[in-house]
Amino acid sequence: MIGDYTGDLAISIFDRHSQVRRGGQVIRYHTSPTLGNQTVAEHSWGVATICVELWFDCSLELLKAALYHDVHEGWTGDIPHGFKLEDKELRRCLQNLEHNFEVENKLWYELDKEDTRRLELADIFELMWYIREQQALGNHRLDEIFDCGSKIANGLISLEYKSELDMQELLDTKELRRFS
């Protein structure tokens, strides 16, 4: 007996946690040269902490979604963003497969429109932060990914967020400049 969980429920929890751990161990950027590796677990933790730092009153659902948003990559692998953009039908198919995996493994969290945008922003900001760190180490082979992330982030920041979050202001912060 583990806690109050016994029998099938305990097995279900262990199966789910197995999927989470497997997803967290996936190496990101495997098609791009990096100095060291970043795992999905490290990325997801970064996304969750960005959510807390930018929106201190963020919902529990947003935090859970931030922690689990890429767990499906334990099953699909980290498919490069550019590859997904090549074919709309492939992208739609992958999104359906990823969603089904998340639902089946109880990793899907329904977010409202605001939290969906926040998760997307935090995901892109974490990518950009990681690339800034790589650039500080002398790796400029990810510059194109950074530029793409910057365009995506600026597209996600609506007029209502422009006053709350200014992308250039965020990137010019002392904390990020030390990685430049």
Biotite code that builds the C-alpha atoms (Angstrom):
import biotite.structure as struc

atoms = struc.array([
    struc.Atom([0.000, 0.000, 0.000], chain_id="A", res_id=1, res_name="MET", atom_name="CA", element="C"),
    struc.Atom([1.292, 3.439, -0.963], chain_id="A", res_id=2, res_name="ILE", atom_name="CA", element="C"),
    struc.Atom([-0.434, 6.267, 0.814], chain_id="A", res_id=3, res_name="GLY", atom_name="CA", element="C"),
    struc.Atom([-4.139, 5.650, 0.363], chain_id="A", res_id=4, res_name="ASP", atom_name="CA", element="C"),
    struc.Atom([-3.647, 4.045, -3.044], chain_id="A", res_id=5, res_name="TYR", atom_name="CA", element="C"),
    struc.Atom([-4.004, 0.300, -3.481], chain_id="A", res_id=6, res_name="THR", atom_name="CA", element="C"),
    struc.Atom([-4.617, -2.156, -6.301], chain_id="A", res_id=7, res_name="GLY", atom_name="CA", element="C"),
    struc.Atom([-5.466, -0.891, -9.776], chain_id="A", res_id=8, res_name="ASP", atom_name="CA", element="C"),
    struc.Atom([-5.381, 2.772, -8.745], chain_id="A", res_id=9, res_name="LEU", atom_name="CA", element="C"),
    struc.Atom([-1.785, 2.451, -7.506], chain_id="A", res_id=10, res_name="ALA", atom_name="CA", element="C"),
    struc.Atom([-0.771, 0.675, -10.719], chain_id="A", res_id=11, res_name="ILE", atom_name="CA", element="C"),
    struc.Atom([-2.479, 3.391, -12.743], chain_id="A", res_id=12, res_name="SER", atom_name="CA", element="C"),
    struc.Atom([-0.562, 6.092, -10.850], chain_id="A", res_id=13, res_name="ILE", atom_name="CA", element="C"),
    struc.Atom([2.740, 4.264, -11.397], chain_id="A", res_id=14, res_name="PHE", atom_name="CA", element="C"),
    struc.Atom([1.975, 3.793, -15.105], chain_id="A", res_id=15, res_name="ASP", atom_name="CA", element="C"),
    struc.Atom([1.178, 7.475, -15.459], chain_id="A", res_id=16, res_name="ARG", atom_name="CA", element="C"),
    struc.Atom([4.295, 8.510, -13.576], chain_id="A", res_id=17, res_name="HIS", atom_name="CA", element="C"),
    struc.Atom([6.338, 6.171, -15.770], chain_id="A", res_id=18, res_name="SER", atom_name="CA", element="C"),
    struc.Atom([5.057, 8.021, -18.842], chain_id="A", res_id=19, res_name="GLN", atom_name="CA", element="C"),
    struc.Atom([5.865, 11.372, -17.217], chain_id="A", res_id=20, res_name="VAL", atom_name="CA", element="C"),
    struc.Atom([9.417, 10.313, -16.341], chain_id="A", res_id=21, res_name="ARG", atom_name="CA", element="C"),
    struc.Atom([10.012, 8.838, -19.803], chain_id="A", res_id=22, res_name="ARG", atom_name="CA", element="C"),
    struc.Atom([8.790, 12.044, -21.421], chain_id="A", res_id=23, res_name="GLY", atom_name="CA", element="C"),
    struc.Atom([10.986, 14.131, -19.139], chain_id="A", res_id=24, res_name="GLY", atom_name="CA", element="C"),
    struc.Atom([14.103, 12.247, -20.207], chain_id="A", res_id=25, res_name="GLN", atom_name="CA", element="C"),
    struc.Atom([13.764, 13.148, -23.900], chain_id="A", res_id=26, res_name="VAL", atom_name="CA", element="C"),
    struc.Atom([16.625, 15.296, -25.189], chain_id="A", res_id=27, res_name="ILE", atom_name="CA", element="C"),
    struc.Atom([15.515, 18.507, -26.879], chain_id="A", res_id=28, res_name="ARG", atom_name="CA", element="C"),
    struc.Atom([17.238, 20.081, -29.909], chain_id="A", res_id=29, res_name="TYR", atom_name="CA", element="C"),
    struc.Atom([18.608, 16.717, -31.019], chain_id="A", res_id=30, res_name="HIS", atom_name="CA", element="C"),
    struc.Atom([18.879, 17.948, -34.618], chain_id="A", res_id=31, res_name="THR", atom_name="CA", element="C"),
    struc.Atom([20.781, 21.121, -33.660], chain_id="A", res_id=32, res_name="SER", atom_name="CA", element="C"),
    struc.Atom([24.268, 21.325, -32.173], chain_id="A", res_id=33, res_name="PRO", atom_name="CA", element="C"),
    struc.Atom([24.118, 22.405, -28.541], chain_id="A", res_id=34, res_name="THR", atom_name="CA", element="C"),
    struc.Atom([26.672, 22.721, -25.780], chain_id="A", res_id=35, res_name="LEU", atom_name="CA", element="C"),
    struc.Atom([25.299, 20.129, -23.388], chain_id="A", res_id=36, res_name="GLY", atom_name="CA", element="C"),
    struc.Atom([21.750, 18.828, -23.504], chain_id="A", res_id=37, res_name="ASN", atom_name="CA", element="C"),
    struc.Atom([18.407, 20.081, -22.311], chain_id="A", res_id=38, res_name="GLN", atom_name="CA", element="C"),
    struc.Atom([15.784, 17.508, -21.373], chain_id="A", res_id=39, res_name="THR", atom_name="CA", element="C"),
    struc.Atom([12.036, 17.938, -21.630], chain_id="A", res_id=40, res_name="VAL", atom_name="CA", element="C"),
    struc.Atom([11.963, 17.872, -17.801], chain_id="A", res_id=41, res_name="ALA", atom_name="CA", element="C"),
    struc.Atom([14.374, 20.815, -17.583], chain_id="A", res_id=42, res_name="GLU", atom_name="CA", element="C"),
    struc.Atom([12.416, 22.702, -20.235], chain_id="A", res_id=43, res_name="HIS", atom_name="CA", element="C"),
    struc.Atom([9.051, 22.017, -18.583], chain_id="A", res_id=44, res_name="SER", atom_name="CA", element="C"),
    struc.Atom([10.323, 23.125, -15.179], chain_id="A", res_id=45, res_name="TRP", atom_name="CA", element="C"),
    struc.Atom([11.568, 26.311, -16.871], chain_id="A", res_id=46, res_name="GLY", atom_name="CA", element="C"),
    struc.Atom([8.159, 26.888, -18.469], chain_id="A", res_id=47, res_name="VAL", atom_name="CA", element="C"),
    struc.Atom([6.402, 26.407, -15.105], chain_id="A", res_id=48, res_name="ALA", atom_name="CA", element="C"),
    struc.Atom([8.753, 28.818, -13.309], chain_id="A", res_id=49, res_name="THR", atom_name="CA", element="C"),
    struc.Atom([8.272, 31.425, -16.038], chain_id="A", res_id=50, res_name="ILE", atom_name="CA", element="C"),
    struc.Atom([4.504, 31.108, -15.547], chain_id="A", res_id=51, res_name="CYS", atom_name="CA", element="C"),
    struc.Atom([4.936, 31.786, -11.825], chain_id="A", res_id=52, res_name="VAL", atom_name="CA", element="C"),
    struc.Atom([7.366, 34.674, -12.375], chain_id="A", res_id=53, res_name="GLU", atom_name="CA", element="C"),
    struc.Atom([5.259, 36.438, -15.021], chain_id="A", res_id=54, res_name="LEU", atom_name="CA", element="C"),
    struc.Atom([1.807, 35.651, -13.601], chain_id="A", res_id=55, res_name="TRP", atom_name="CA", element="C"),
    struc.Atom([2.240, 35.077, -9.863], chain_id="A", res_id=56, res_name="PHE", atom_name="CA", element="C"),
    struc.Atom([-1.493, 34.407, -9.569], chain_id="A", res_id=57, res_name="ASP", atom_name="CA", element="C"),
    struc.Atom([-1.516, 31.802, -12.358], chain_id="A", res_id=58, res_name="CYS", atom_name="CA", element="C"),
    struc.Atom([-3.925, 28.916, -12.084], chain_id="A", res_id=59, res_name="SER", atom_name="CA", element="C"),
    struc.Atom([-3.025, 25.444, -10.862], chain_id="A", res_id=60, res_name="LEU", atom_name="CA", element="C"),
    struc.Atom([-4.247, 24.118, -14.225], chain_id="A", res_id=61, res_name="GLU", atom_name="CA", element="C"),
    struc.Atom([-1.716, 26.330, -16.035], chain_id="A", res_id=62, res_name="LEU", atom_name="CA", element="C"),
    struc.Atom([1.104, 25.055, -13.816], chain_id="A", res_id=63, res_name="LEU", atom_name="CA", element="C"),
    struc.Atom([0.108, 21.436, -14.430], chain_id="A", res_id=64, res_name="LYS", atom_name="CA", element="C"),
    struc.Atom([-0.125, 22.052, -18.172], chain_id="A", res_id=65, res_name="ALA", atom_name="CA", element="C"),
    struc.Atom([3.312, 23.727, -18.100], chain_id="A", res_id=66, res_name="ALA", atom_name="CA", element="C"),
    struc.Atom([4.844, 20.735, -16.332], chain_id="A", res_id=67, res_name="LEU", atom_name="CA", element="C"),
    struc.Atom([3.226, 18.141, -18.602], chain_id="A", res_id=68, res_name="TYR", atom_name="CA", element="C"),
    struc.Atom([2.879, 19.928, -21.961], chain_id="A", res_id=69, res_name="HIS", atom_name="CA", element="C"),
    struc.Atom([5.668, 17.961, -23.700], chain_id="A", res_id=70, res_name="ASP", atom_name="CA", element="C"),
    struc.Atom([5.423, 14.597, -21.903], chain_id="A", res_id=71, res_name="VAL", atom_name="CA", element="C"),
    struc.Atom([4.050, 13.074, -25.124], chain_id="A", res_id=72, res_name="HIS", atom_name="CA", element="C"),
    struc.Atom([7.565, 13.450, -26.553], chain_id="A", res_id=73, res_name="GLU", atom_name="CA", element="C"),
    struc.Atom([8.482, 10.312, -24.611], chain_id="A", res_id=74, res_name="GLY", atom_name="CA", element="C"),
    struc.Atom([6.311, 8.581, -27.184], chain_id="A", res_id=75, res_name="TRP", atom_name="CA", element="C"),
    struc.Atom([6.773, 10.760, -30.308], chain_id="A", res_id=76, res_name="THR", atom_name="CA", element="C"),
    struc.Atom([10.269, 12.100, -29.698], chain_id="A", res_id=77, res_name="GLY", atom_name="CA", element="C"),
    struc.Atom([11.106, 15.790, -30.023], chain_id="A", res_id=78, res_name="ASP", atom_name="CA", element="C"),
    struc.Atom([9.965, 16.454, -33.576], chain_id="A", res_id=79, res_name="ILE", atom_name="CA", element="C"),
    struc.Atom([11.658, 19.621, -34.862], chain_id="A", res_id=80, res_name="PRO", atom_name="CA", element="C"),
    struc.Atom([9.322, 22.618, -35.218], chain_id="A", res_id=81, res_name="HIS", atom_name="CA", element="C"),
    struc.Atom([10.440, 23.330, -38.781], chain_id="A", res_id=82, res_name="GLY", atom_name="CA", element="C"),
    struc.Atom([9.580, 19.773, -39.816], chain_id="A", res_id=83, res_name="PHE", atom_name="CA", element="C"),
    struc.Atom([6.066, 20.144, -38.406], chain_id="A", res_id=84, res_name="LYS", atom_name="CA", element="C"),
    struc.Atom([5.593, 23.355, -40.401], chain_id="A", res_id=85, res_name="LEU", atom_name="CA", element="C"),
    struc.Atom([6.353, 21.623, -43.692], chain_id="A", res_id=86, res_name="GLU", atom_name="CA", element="C"),
    struc.Atom([3.030, 19.804, -43.918], chain_id="A", res_id=87, res_name="ASP", atom_name="CA", element="C"),
    struc.Atom([-0.247, 21.037, -42.393], chain_id="A", res_id=88, res_name="LYS", atom_name="CA", element="C"),
    struc.Atom([-1.810, 17.555, -42.544], chain_id="A", res_id=89, res_name="GLU", atom_name="CA", element="C"),
    struc.Atom([1.182, 16.044, -40.736], chain_id="A", res_id=90, res_name="LEU", atom_name="CA", element="C"),
    struc.Atom([1.024, 18.796, -38.106], chain_id="A", res_id=91, res_name="ARG", atom_name="CA", element="C"),
    struc.Atom([-2.713, 18.208, -37.572], chain_id="A", res_id=92, res_name="ARG", atom_name="CA", element="C"),
    struc.Atom([-2.143, 14.446, -37.315], chain_id="A", res_id=93, res_name="CYS", atom_name="CA", element="C"),
    struc.Atom([0.665, 14.916, -34.753], chain_id="A", res_id=94, res_name="LEU", atom_name="CA", element="C"),
    struc.Atom([-1.461, 17.323, -32.710], chain_id="A", res_id=95, res_name="GLN", atom_name="CA", element="C"),
    struc.Atom([-4.265, 14.742, -32.606], chain_id="A", res_id=96, res_name="ASN", atom_name="CA", element="C"),
    struc.Atom([-1.875, 11.943, -31.604], chain_id="A", res_id=97, res_name="LEU", atom_name="CA", element="C"),
    struc.Atom([-0.286, 14.111, -28.906], chain_id="A", res_id=98, res_name="GLU", atom_name="CA", element="C"),
    struc.Atom([-3.681, 15.173, -27.560], chain_id="A", res_id=99, res_name="HIS", atom_name="CA", element="C"),
    struc.Atom([-4.943, 11.571, -27.476], chain_id="A", res_id=100, res_name="ASN", atom_name="CA", element="C"),
    struc.Atom([-1.799, 10.484, -25.627], chain_id="A", res_id=101, res_name="PHE", atom_name="CA", element="C"),
    struc.Atom([-2.281, 13.244, -23.058], chain_id="A", res_id=102, res_name="GLU", atom_name="CA", element="C"),
    struc.Atom([-5.963, 12.370, -22.545], chain_id="A", res_id=103, res_name="VAL", atom_name="CA", element="C"),
    struc.Atom([-5.277, 8.625, -22.252], chain_id="A", res_id=104, res_name="GLU", atom_name="CA", element="C"),
    struc.Atom([-2.540, 9.241, -19.696], chain_id="A", res_id=105, res_name="ASN", atom_name="CA", element="C"),
    struc.Atom([-4.518, 11.867, -17.748], chain_id="A", res_id=106, res_name="LYS", atom_name="CA", element="C"),
    struc.Atom([-2.024, 14.574, -18.696], chain_id="A", res_id=107, res_name="LEU", atom_name="CA", element="C"),
    struc.Atom([-4.467, 16.865, -20.510], chain_id="A", res_id=108, res_name="TRP", atom_name="CA", element="C"),
    struc.Atom([-5.497, 20.054, -18.754], chain_id="A", res_id=109, res_name="TYR", atom_name="CA", element="C"),
    struc.Atom([-8.247, 22.189, -20.237], chain_id="A", res_id=110, res_name="GLU", atom_name="CA", element="C"),
    struc.Atom([-7.087, 25.804, -20.276], chain_id="A", res_id=111, res_name="LEU", atom_name="CA", element="C"),
    struc.Atom([-9.104, 28.914, -20.979], chain_id="A", res_id=112, res_name="ASP", atom_name="CA", element="C"),
    struc.Atom([-7.979, 31.255, -23.747], chain_id="A", res_id=113, res_name="LYS", atom_name="CA", element="C"),
    struc.Atom([-5.846, 33.423, -21.440], chain_id="A", res_id=114, res_name="GLU", atom_name="CA", element="C"),
    struc.Atom([-4.018, 30.473, -19.859], chain_id="A", res_id=115, res_name="ASP", atom_name="CA", element="C"),
    struc.Atom([-3.498, 28.885, -23.289], chain_id="A", res_id=116, res_name="THR", atom_name="CA", element="C"),
    struc.Atom([-1.776, 32.060, -24.469], chain_id="A", res_id=117, res_name="ARG", atom_name="CA", element="C"),
    struc.Atom([0.236, 32.243, -21.242], chain_id="A", res_id=118, res_name="ARG", atom_name="CA", element="C"),
    struc.Atom([1.443, 28.651, -21.705], chain_id="A", res_id=119, res_name="LEU", atom_name="CA", element="C"),
    struc.Atom([2.435, 29.329, -25.313], chain_id="A", res_id=120, res_name="GLU", atom_name="CA", element="C"),
    struc.Atom([4.324, 32.472, -24.280], chain_id="A", res_id=121, res_name="LEU", atom_name="CA", element="C"),
    struc.Atom([6.114, 30.775, -21.389], chain_id="A", res_id=122, res_name="ALA", atom_name="CA", element="C"),
    struc.Atom([7.054, 27.881, -23.694], chain_id="A", res_id=123, res_name="ASP", atom_name="CA", element="C"),
    struc.Atom([8.579, 30.263, -26.254], chain_id="A", res_id=124, res_name="ILE", atom_name="CA", element="C"),
    struc.Atom([10.243, 32.438, -23.591], chain_id="A", res_id=125, res_name="PHE", atom_name="CA", element="C"),
    struc.Atom([11.910, 29.348, -22.097], chain_id="A", res_id=126, res_name="GLU", atom_name="CA", element="C"),
    struc.Atom([13.186, 28.360, -25.554], chain_id="A", res_id=127, res_name="LEU", atom_name="CA", element="C"),
    struc.Atom([14.597, 31.850, -26.036], chain_id="A", res_id=128, res_name="MET", atom_name="CA", element="C"),
    struc.Atom([16.164, 31.846, -22.566], chain_id="A", res_id=129, res_name="TRP", atom_name="CA", element="C"),
    struc.Atom([17.876, 28.510, -23.288], chain_id="A", res_id=130, res_name="TYR", atom_name="CA", element="C"),
    struc.Atom([19.223, 29.842, -26.581], chain_id="A", res_id=131, res_name="ILE", atom_name="CA", element="C"),
    struc.Atom([20.532, 32.991, -24.845], chain_id="A", res_id=132, res_name="ARG", atom_name="CA", element="C"),
    struc.Atom([22.438, 30.697, -22.504], chain_id="A", res_id=133, res_name="GLU", atom_name="CA", element="C"),
    struc.Atom([23.813, 28.789, -25.497], chain_id="A", res_id=134, res_name="GLN", atom_name="CA", element="C"),
    struc.Atom([24.839, 32.056, -27.161], chain_id="A", res_id=135, res_name="GLN", atom_name="CA", element="C"),
    struc.Atom([26.645, 33.159, -23.991], chain_id="A", res_id=136, res_name="ALA", atom_name="CA", element="C"),
    struc.Atom([28.648, 29.938, -24.198], chain_id="A", res_id=137, res_name="LEU", atom_name="CA", element="C"),
    struc.Atom([29.595, 30.810, -27.777], chain_id="A", res_id=138, res_name="GLY", atom_name="CA", element="C"),
    struc.Atom([27.042, 28.668, -29.604], chain_id="A", res_id=139, res_name="ASN", atom_name="CA", element="C"),
    struc.Atom([25.479, 30.829, -32.303], chain_id="A", res_id=140, res_name="HIS", atom_name="CA", element="C"),
    struc.Atom([24.199, 27.900, -34.331], chain_id="A", res_id=141, res_name="ARG", atom_name="CA", element="C"),
    struc.Atom([20.761, 28.329, -32.723], chain_id="A", res_id=142, res_name="LEU", atom_name="CA", element="C"),
    struc.Atom([20.346, 31.993, -33.711], chain_id="A", res_id=143, res_name="ASP", atom_name="CA", element="C"),
    struc.Atom([17.726, 31.142, -36.353], chain_id="A", res_id=144, res_name="GLU", atom_name="CA", element="C"),
    struc.Atom([15.655, 29.283, -33.764], chain_id="A", res_id=145, res_name="ILE", atom_name="CA", element="C"),
    struc.Atom([15.879, 32.304, -31.450], chain_id="A", res_id=146, res_name="PHE", atom_name="CA", element="C"),
    struc.Atom([14.714, 34.636, -34.246], chain_id="A", res_id=147, res_name="ASP", atom_name="CA", element="C"),
    struc.Atom([11.812, 32.312, -35.036], chain_id="A", res_id=148, res_name="CYS", atom_name="CA", element="C"),
    struc.Atom([10.886, 32.143, -31.337], chain_id="A", res_id=149, res_name="GLY", atom_name="CA", element="C"),
    struc.Atom([10.987, 35.922, -31.100], chain_id="A", res_id=150, res_name="SER", atom_name="CA", element="C"),
    struc.Atom([8.572, 36.259, -34.040], chain_id="A", res_id=151, res_name="LYS", atom_name="CA", element="C"),
    struc.Atom([6.219, 33.684, -32.529], chain_id="A", res_id=152, res_name="ILE", atom_name="CA", element="C"),
    struc.Atom([6.317, 35.396, -29.121], chain_id="A", res_id=153, res_name="ALA", atom_name="CA", element="C"),
    struc.Atom([5.616, 38.810, -30.589], chain_id="A", res_id=154, res_name="ASN", atom_name="CA", element="C"),
    struc.Atom([2.695, 37.329, -32.499], chain_id="A", res_id=155, res_name="GLY", atom_name="CA", element="C"),
    struc.Atom([1.264, 35.839, -29.310], chain_id="A", res_id=156, res_name="LEU", atom_name="CA", element="C"),
    struc.Atom([1.470, 39.055, -27.320], chain_id="A", res_id=157, res_name="ILE", atom_name="CA", element="C"),
    struc.Atom([-1.850, 40.724, -27.950], chain_id="A", res_id=158, res_name="SER", atom_name="CA", element="C"),
    struc.Atom([-2.559, 44.419, -27.418], chain_id="A", res_id=159, res_name="LEU", atom_name="CA", element="C"),
    struc.Atom([-3.870, 43.710, -23.931], chain_id="A", res_id=160, res_name="GLU", atom_name="CA", element="C"),
    struc.Atom([-0.520, 42.153, -23.041], chain_id="A", res_id=161, res_name="TYR", atom_name="CA", element="C"),
    struc.Atom([1.609, 44.836, -24.694], chain_id="A", res_id=162, res_name="LYS", atom_name="CA", element="C"),
    struc.Atom([1.414, 46.972, -21.574], chain_id="A", res_id=163, res_name="SER", atom_name="CA", element="C"),
    struc.Atom([1.954, 43.983, -19.256], chain_id="A", res_id=164, res_name="GLU", atom_name="CA", element="C"),
    struc.Atom([4.755, 42.347, -21.254], chain_id="A", res_id=165, res_name="LEU", atom_name="CA", element="C"),
    struc.Atom([7.026, 44.049, -23.700], chain_id="A", res_id=166, res_name="ASP", atom_name="CA", element="C"),
    struc.Atom([9.122, 41.443, -25.479], chain_id="A", res_id=167, res_name="MET", atom_name="CA", element="C"),
    struc.Atom([12.127, 43.699, -25.977], chain_id="A", res_id=168, res_name="GLN", atom_name="CA", element="C"),
    struc.Atom([11.940, 44.854, -22.371], chain_id="A", res_id=169, res_name="GLU", atom_name="CA", element="C"),
    struc.Atom([11.939, 41.227, -21.228], chain_id="A", res_id=170, res_name="LEU", atom_name="CA", element="C"),
    struc.Atom([14.897, 40.357, -23.448], chain_id="A", res_id=171, res_name="LEU", atom_name="CA", element="C"),
    struc.Atom([16.802, 43.436, -22.328], chain_id="A", res_id=172, res_name="ASP", atom_name="CA", element="C"),
    struc.Atom([16.508, 42.616, -18.630], chain_id="A", res_id=173, res_name="THR", atom_name="CA", element="C"),
    struc.Atom([19.723, 42.401, -16.684], chain_id="A", res_id=174, res_name="LYS", atom_name="CA", element="C"),
    struc.Atom([19.127, 38.703, -16.105], chain_id="A", res_id=175, res_name="GLU", atom_name="CA", element="C"),
    struc.Atom([18.928, 37.863, -19.820], chain_id="A", res_id=176, res_name="LEU", atom_name="CA", element="C"),
    struc.Atom([21.715, 40.256, -20.828], chain_id="A", res_id=177, res_name="ARG", atom_name="CA", element="C"),
    struc.Atom([24.170, 38.303, -18.732], chain_id="A", res_id=178, res_name="ARG", atom_name="CA", element="C"),
    struc.Atom([23.617, 35.419, -21.174], chain_id="A", res_id=179, res_name="PHE", atom_name="CA", element="C"),
    struc.Atom([24.207, 37.595, -24.238], chain_id="A", res_id=180, res_name="SER", atom_name="CA", element="C"),
])
